[in-house]
């Protein structure tokens, strides 16, 4: 079995990015939402360490042109569209560059979740299924049974209050392709706990000692 890959989001400091890369993060995430306490400028994101991990920008209120401009300025690989953007918006950014966020609790049923994934599959590379009904970074996890047994048409990441304390339960119940980690690895918004990052990586390595990234 192949281990799920993991992304660490809300990064603002070079030492935190370095810790994530050393732990094997497949993606590093930078938030450009105006109201986020983890907001970073495109220039600051560009100057943070880069390696083989995919660099992801999180966008909420921007237009497609603004997303593309920031992606260029910050040297990003992917745009995580986390504000309810529609199919046309995803297509404008580029299907191979989009992580589309969906909220299972808002959609309300397995069939509605499946229908949304099927609708957006042609215009995204990954899905991200988050807790709550909008936004993110709130530190609350979802009922993992909501997303158990999905037939996802694209690789998908589970998000929402994930950290060393509940990774095992999330993996057992939801079996995602990837994990999006943020507030569960922090001592304060935008300040990552390097020990927690290492513990999360060790949990994955311990479950799949012969595995690799998804």
N, C-alpha and C positions, 0 to 999 in steps of 0.2 A: 504493500500500500504506500502511496506517495503522501508525504506530509503536506498539510495545507501551508501555503505561503502566508507571510504576514506583512502588513503595512503598519507603520507607525505614523500617525497624523498629528497635526498641531505643533510641528517642530518650529522652533524659533532660534535655537542656540547651536553653534557649531559642535560643541562637545556632546550634545544630545544626538545630533545626526551621526557623529562618529561612533557613538555607543550602539546605535541602531544598526549601522552598517557592520560593525564588528560582530553583532549578534546574529547576522544573517537576514536582516529585513530585505524583502524583495521590492518594497516600495517605501519611499519617504514622502510624507504629505505636508503641504504648506497651505494655510488657510488665508483666503483673500476676501472673506465675508466681512462687511463693514462692522457688524455688531459683535464679532467674535473677540473674546479676550486673548485669543491666540493669533490674531491677525498679524500678517507680515507684509512688507512691501515687496514688489517684484524684484527690486534691486537687492534687498537683503536676502531673499530666497535664492537668488542667483549666486550669491557669494558663499552660501553654505556648502559644506563638502559634498562631493558627488562621487559615485563609484558605479558599480554595475546595477545598482537598484534603480528602478523606474521612479522618476520624479513626478509627483502628482500635485496639481493645484486644485483646491476646493473652492467652488464658485457658487454663489447664491443669487445675487441681484444683478450681475453684469449682463450685458448684451453679448451676442455671439462675437461681434467684432472686438469687444473689450476682452473677452476670454482669450481670443486668438492673440491679441496684442500682449496680454500679460504672459501667456504661455511662451511667446517669443522672448520677451524681456527677461523672464525668470529661467529660461532654458528648461522648460517642462516637457515631459513625454506624454502625460495624460491630464485630462480635465475631468475632475469629479463634479458632476452637475448635481448639486444638492439643494436646489430650490424649486423643484417641480417643473423643470424645463420640459418642453414638449418634443415630439419627434422631429419637427422641423429645426428646432434649436440644436438638437444632437447632430442632425445631418449637416448643419452649417459648420459646426466645430470639426466634424470628421469622425465617422463611425469607428475608425481604428484608434481614435484618441480619447474616447469617452468612457468614463465609469458613470453609469446612471444609477442614482440613488432612488430607492423606493422604500416606503414605510408600510410593512405588513399590517401593523395595528390600524393604520388609516384605511388600508384596502379592505381589511375585515374578514376575508375568507381565503382559503387555499386557492379556490378557483379564480378569485379576483387577482391574487398575486400572480398566478400562472398567466392569466390573460394580459396583465401589464408587462410581464417579462416577454411574452410572445410578441407584443406590440412593439416593444423597444429593441428587441434582439437585432433587427437589421441595422440599427443605427448606434450600436455601442459595442465595446470590446469586453467590458465587465459590467456586472451589476454589483451594487452595494445595498444590502438590506439592513436598515437601521431601526433602532427602537424609537418609540414615540410616534408622532404624527407629522412632524416637520422638523427642520433644523437638525442639530447634532451637537455633540460635545457636552451633553447634559449629565453624563455619568450614569444613566439608568439603562439597565438591560431589559430585553423583551422576554416574553414567554417563548422559549426556544422551540416549543412544539408547533408554533405558528408556521415555522419554516422547515419542518421536518418532511422529508420525502419529496422535495421539489424536483421537478424535471426541468432544470434550468437550461435554457438554450445557449447560455454563455457562462463562463466561470463567474462565481459570485463570492463576495466577501460578506461576512457577518459583522455588524457593528453595534455599538451601544453598551457602554459600561463594562467592557471586557478587560480582564487582567488576570494575573496569576490565580486569583481567588476563584474564578469561575470558568476558566478556559476548558477544563476537563468536561464540565457539564455541557458547555456550549458545543464542543466537538462531538460528544456522545449523542446529544439530542438533535443537532441540526446538520452535522456533517458538511460544513461549508468547504468550498475550495480555498478560501482565504479568510483571514481575520484582520479586521481593522481595529487597531489599538490606539487609544488616545488618553482619555482622562484616567483610565485604570492603571496608567503607568506614570502618573504625575504626583509631585508634591505640591504643585500650584499650577494654575493654567499656563501652559507653555514651558513649564520646567519639568523635564522628565527625570524619573527615578531610575538610575542606571542599574541598580540591583533588580528592580522589578522587570526591566527589559531583559536582563540576563535570565531571570527566573522564567519568564514567559517563553523565551527561546528554548530553555532547557526542558520545559514541559513538552514542547513539540518534539524535540530531539529524543526525549525519553520514550515517547509513544511510538515513534517511527525511527529507530536507530539506524536503519538502512535506507531511510527515505531521502527525498530531496524536495526542492521547492516545486509547487504545482505550476 
